[in-house]
Amino acid sequence: ELNVYGLSIRGQVGKGIGNIESGYYESSNDSAGSDPFINNSQVRFLAGYEQDLPRFASDLTIGLQYYVEHMIDHDEYLRTLPAGSNAADENRHLFTIRITKLYMNQNLTFSLFTYYSPSDEDLYVRPNISYKVSDNFKTELGANIFSGEYPHTFFGQFQDNTNIFVAVRYSF
């Protein structure tokens, strides 16, 4: 059983949009964190900021975010972790950056979305180019690039799954 409580605030900050989110993930079946087969409770926090930057280029948007997961009862988790298991950090940190540039009356979009975790030492990069041919027809070219120091981390486990994709979408 998992109970989740949270809050979210979003609004104008300076010339951009800021957001703050927080959540408490309560592991009600193991409130002491002593069962290694049930995830411990966590506190999660995210802060972000997004702004259009017409001063540098029209239709250019940059968004930044910081996210942290804090495991409660981490010492108890470590004490009960089976021998030879990879231990999760007490605090998992993640930074994201999204850069989006629009061209040709906003029909051509270049986007780069990057996730980086200094605690896990892993990375996920998602470049994408899309072109809206018509109101109903859109094409895309992109990639999913994974890298990680360790094969047990969130993005590191997908290191062998790096790929390139092409998509054609028709909407009606």
N, C-alpha and C positions, 0 to 999 in steps of 0.2 A: 504494500500500500504506500502511496505517495500523496502527500498533501502539498499543494503549492500556493503560496501567498505572494503577491507582488504589487508593485506600483510602477507607473510610467508617467513621465512628464515630458512634453514636447512643446517647443515654442520658439519664438524669434529671440535670437541672441545676436546683438550687433547687426551685421548685414546678412547673417545666415540663420540656420535653424539648428538649435541644440536639442539634445534629448538625454534623459537620464532614466534608466530602468534598474529596478532592483527586485530580487525575488528570494524567497526562502523555500527551499525544497526540503520538506520534512519527511524523513524516512520513518514512518510511524511503526513499522514492524521491527525496527532495531534502533531505538532512540539513543542507546548507549554507544552505538558504533562498534559493537564487539563481534558481529557476525560478518565474516569476510565475504560472504556470498550475497549480502544485501548492501547496496550502495549507501554510504553514510549521508547524513543530511548535509546540505550545502547552502551557503549564501552566495548569490550571484549578483554582479553589479556591472552595468554597462553605461558608459558616457560617450556621446558622439556629437559631432558638429559637421554641418554641411553648408557649403556656400558656393554660389555662382561667382565666377571671377571674370566679369566682362572687362575689367581693366587690363587683363593679360591677353584675353581672347574671348570673342563672343561665343556663347553657348558652351562654355567650359565650366564644369562643376567638379569640386573636390569634396570628398567626405572622409572624415577620420573617426575611428572609434577605438575605445579601450574597453576590454572586457576581462573580468576576473571571476573565477570560481574558487571559493574558499571552502575546503572540506572541514566540517566540524568533527571533533573527536579524532583528529588525525593520528595522535599518539596511540589510541586504542586500535585504530585501523592497522597501523604498522605492527603492533604487538600480535595481532591475530592473523596477519597476512601469511598464507602458506609459504613454506620455504621454497626459494627459487622463483617466486612470483615477482614481476616488475611492480614496484610501488608507485602509486600516483603521488604527485606533489600535493602538499597542503594547499598551495595557491597555484592555480593554472592561469597564466596571463596570456592575453591575445590582443594584438593590434591589427586593425584593418585600415586599408586606404582604398578608396574608389575614385578613379579619375574618369570622367566622361566628357567627350568632345563631340558635338553635333555639327554636321555639315549639310550642305545642299537642302536648305529649308527644313532641317531636322529629319531628313530622310536617311541620312548616312550617320551611323553612330560608331564611334570608337570608344571602347570601354576597357579599363584595366582594374580588376578587383584583386587585392592581395591580402592574404591573412598571414600573420607571422606570430609565432608563439616563442618568446625567449625562454620560457620555463621548459617547454617541450623540445626546443631547438628544432622546430619544423616549420614548414611553409607550404602554402597553397596559393598559386597564381592562376587567375582566370582572365586571359585576354580575349576580347570578343570584338568582331566587326559585324554590323548588321546593316542591311540596306532594305528600305521599304520601297519596293517596286511600285506598289499601288496601295490603295486602302485595304485590299484583301490579301496581298501577296508580299511576303517578306523572306529574305535570305539571310543566312548567318554563317560565319566562319569563326571558330574559336578553339580554345585549348583548355585543358585542365592539367596543370603542372604541379606535381607533388614532390616534396623533398623533405627529408628528415634524417636526423642523426641516428635515431633509434627506431626499429621497426614496430615497437609497441605504442608509439605516440599517436595522437589523433590523426595527423596528416601523414606522419612517417609511415604508417601501416599501408598507405596507398601509393608509396613511391613507385612501385612497378605498374601502377595503373595510369600513369601520365598518358594523355591522349589528345588527339586533334579531332574536331568534329565539324561537320557541314550540316546545315539544316535548311529546309525549305518549308515554309508555313503558309497555308492558305486558310483564311478566316472568312466566314460568311454569316 
